Amino acid sequence: MPSTEKFDGFTQEERDAMKEHAKELKAAARRSPRSAKADGEADVRAKIAEMPDEDRVLAERLHELVKAVAPSLTPKLWYGMPAYAKDGKVLCFFQSAQKFKSRYATLGFNDVATLDDGVMWPTAFALVALTPEVEATITALLTRATA
């Protein structure tokens, strides 16, 4: 029996993120490999500056933490979000609460981070504040992910 539920497709926010990703790919293709890290740094800082205050404060501190703990990661934009790549693949990213109208920001890790722990482990974390304890947890995750 056919489902009566209507599939509306992607939300406007999802469509906007995909458009941003297409622009990011075009910009990356035009850049030289030597300037990728500097250009990515500028792009990430500009995106963070556009965020509402609560998200901006979290993103700025997270950016500084990533740079201090994992300087080998390359900052870049990924679907319009600040992200950090290892060998060209996005290892982790920050998603502002405003991006998808959520009540919290998110720190996410992709499979390249290999944070495997048994048969089930978290890959995304809700962020509402960066306390010393939260920063210690993020530091441990980044250290493990970049080892």
Residue pairs with C-beta under 8 A, 6 or more apart in sequence:
10 18
11 100
13 99
13 100
13 101
14 100
16 80
17 79
17 80
17 81
17 99
18 79
20 77
20 79
20 80
21 78
21 79
21 80
24 76
24 77
24 78
24 79
24 80
27 39
27 43
28 36
28 76
31 39
36 74
36 76
37 74
37 75
40 74
40 75
40 76
40 77
40 85
41 75
43 75
43 76
43 77
44 63
44 75
44 76
44 77
44 82
44 83
45 63
47 77
47 80
47 81
47 82
48 56
48 59
48 60
48 63
48 82
49 56
51 59
51 96
51 98
52 96
52 98
54 97
54 105
55 96
55 97
55 98
55 105
58 94
58 96
58 105
58 127
58 129
58 130
59 82
59 94
59 96
59 105
61 130
61 135
62 82
62 94
62 107
62 127
62 130
62 138
63 75
63 82
63 94
65 130
65 135
65 138
65 139
65 142
66 73
66 75
66 84
66 92
66 142
67 75
69 138
69 139
69 142
69 143
69 146
70 84
70 142
70 143
70 145
70 146
72 86
72 146
73 84
73 85
73 86
73 91
73 92
73 146
74 84
74 85
74 86
74 88
75 82
75 83
75 84
75 85
76 83
76 84
76 85
76 90
77 83
78 90
78 93
80 99
81 93
81 94
81 95
81 96
81 99
82 93
82 94
83 90
83 91
83 92
83 93
83 94
84 90
84 91
84 92
84 93
85 91
86 112
86 145
86 146
87 112
89 110
89 112
90 110
90 112
91 109
91 110
91 112
91 113
91 145
91 146
92 107
92 108
92 109
92 110
92 113
92 142
92 145
93 107
93 108
93 110
94 105
94 106
94 107
94 108
94 127
95 102
95 105
95 106
95 107
95 108
96 105
97 103
97 104
97 105
104 126
104 127
104 128
105 126
105 127
105 128
106 124
106 125
106 126
106 127
107 124
107 125
107 127
107 138
108 123
108 124
108 125
109 115
109 123
109 124
109 141
109 145
110 123
111 123
113 123
113 141
113 144
113 145
114 145
115 121
115 122
115 123
115 141
115 144
115 145
127 134
130 138
